[in-house]
Amino acid sequence: MEANELLNTYSHFAVIGVTTDPEKYGYKIYQCLKRHHYHVSGISYAYKEVEGDPLYPSLLSVPQKIEVAVFVVSPKHGYDYIKQCLELGIRYIWLQPGTYDNDFLAYLDTLPIHYYLDCVLRRLEP
């Protein structure tokens, strides 16, 4: 499945690394998905809400089913979220530029997870 197919097939996304700073990608990607009418849950260990929307401290605390997890965190933080994806049965993850390195990708290659290396903003707002 290509990244565009992912956007056309699934509607429940979680953005890991949401921030309240409009200049940061965690904010921009979260807002972009919302503008395009996806159901989006924001994950942040630092913030409780963004523009009135609740944020969750982990994927495990999101009450809705998540189909795609969008990573906007450094690779060193990504491992914990991958464990949560496995626990919740999330099989599709989208890694933004800067959120992965060769070790992280090698780890993902050992798991039953499909990953995409691309910027959501580039796909939705070219």
C-alpha positions as CSV (number, residue, x, y, z in Angstrom):
1,M,0.0,0.0,0.0
2,E,1.3,3.4,-1.0
3,A,1.1,6.5,1.4
4,N,-1.7,8.0,-0.7
5,E,-3.7,4.7,-0.4
6,L,-3.2,4.9,3.4
7,L,-4.8,8.4,3.4
8,N,-7.7,7.1,1.2
9,T,-8.3,3.9,3.2
10,Y,-8.0,5.0,6.9
11,S,-9.5,7.8,8.8
12,H,-8.3,7.4,12.4
13,F,-4.9,8.8,13.0
14,A,-2.8,9.5,16.1
15,V,0.0,12.1,15.8
16,I,2.8,11.4,18.3
17,G,4.6,14.6,19.3
18,V,1.9,17.2,19.1
19,T,3.0,20.6,20.4
20,T,1.2,23.9,20.9
21,D,3.8,25.8,18.9
22,P,2.4,26.6,15.4
23,E,5.9,26.7,14.0
24,K,6.6,23.0,14.8
25,Y,5.8,20.0,12.7
26,G,3.9,18.3,15.5
27,Y,1.4,21.1,15.4
28,K,1.3,21.6,11.6
29,I,0.7,17.9,10.9
30,Y,-2.0,17.5,13.6
31,Q,-3.8,20.6,12.2
32,C,-3.4,19.5,8.6
33,L,-5.0,16.1,9.2
34,K,-7.9,17.8,11.1
35,R,-8.4,20.2,8.2
36,H,-8.7,17.3,5.8
37,H,-11.4,15.8,8.0
38,Y,-9.5,12.8,9.5
39,H,-10.2,11.7,13.1
40,V,-7.0,12.7,14.9
41,S,-5.8,12.0,18.4
42,G,-2.9,14.0,19.6
43,I,-0.2,12.4,21.7
44,S,2.1,14.6,23.9
45,Y,3.8,13.9,27.2
46,A,4.3,17.7,27.7
47,Y,0.9,19.2,26.9
48,K,-2.7,18.5,27.9
49,E,-4.5,20.2,25.1
50,V,-4.0,22.1,21.8
51,E,-6.6,24.7,20.8
52,G,-9.2,23.1,23.0
53,D,-8.5,19.6,21.8
54,P,-7.4,17.1,24.5
55,L,-4.0,15.5,24.1
56,Y,-3.1,12.1,25.5
57,P,0.1,11.1,27.2
58,S,0.3,7.8,25.3
59,L,-1.3,5.8,22.5
60,L,-2.7,3.5,25.2
61,S,-4.8,6.3,26.7
62,V,-6.6,7.2,23.5
63,P,-10.2,6.0,23.8
64,Q,-10.8,5.6,20.0
65,K,-9.3,3.0,17.8
66,I,-6.2,4.2,16.0
67,E,-5.5,2.9,12.5
68,V,-2.3,4.9,11.7
69,A,0.3,6.4,14.0
70,V,2.2,9.4,12.7
71,F,5.5,9.9,14.4
72,V,6.9,13.4,15.0
73,V,9.4,12.4,17.7
74,S,13.0,11.5,17.6
75,P,14.0,7.9,17.0
76,K,15.1,7.5,20.7
77,H,11.5,8.1,21.8
78,G,10.1,6.1,19.0
79,Y,10.8,2.7,20.5
80,D,8.4,3.1,23.3
81,Y,5.6,4.1,20.9
82,I,6.3,1.2,18.7
83,K,5.7,-1.1,21.7
84,Q,2.4,0.7,22.2
85,C,1.5,0.2,18.6
86,L,2.2,-3.5,18.8
87,E,0.1,-3.7,22.0
88,L,-2.8,-1.9,20.3
89,G,-2.6,-3.7,17.0
90,I,-1.6,-0.6,15.1
91,R,0.0,-2.0,11.9
92,Y,0.6,1.3,10.0
93,I,3.0,4.0,11.1
94,W,4.1,7.1,9.2
95,L,7.5,8.4,10.0
96,Q,8.2,12.0,9.3
97,P,11.7,13.1,8.2
98,G,14.0,13.2,11.2
99,T,12.0,10.6,13.2
100,Y,14.1,7.6,12.1
101,D,17.6,6.4,11.7
102,N,19.1,3.2,10.3
103,D,18.9,1.4,13.6
104,F,15.3,2.3,14.1
105,L,14.4,1.1,10.6
106,A,16.3,-2.1,11.1
107,Y,14.2,-2.7,14.2
108,L,11.0,-2.0,12.4
109,D,12.0,-4.5,9.7
110,T,11.8,-7.3,12.3
111,L,8.2,-6.4,13.3
112,P,4.7,-6.9,11.7
113,I,4.4,-3.2,11.1
114,H,4.2,-1.4,7.8
115,Y,6.0,2.0,7.8
116,Y,6.1,5.0,5.5
117,L,8.9,7.4,5.2
118,D,7.4,10.7,4.0
119,C,5.9,14.0,5.2
120,V,2.2,14.0,5.7
121,L,2.2,17.7,4.7
122,R,3.7,16.9,1.4
123,R,1.0,14.4,0.6
124,L,-2.0,16.4,1.8
125,E,-0.9,19.9,0.9
126,P,1.7,19.7,-1.9
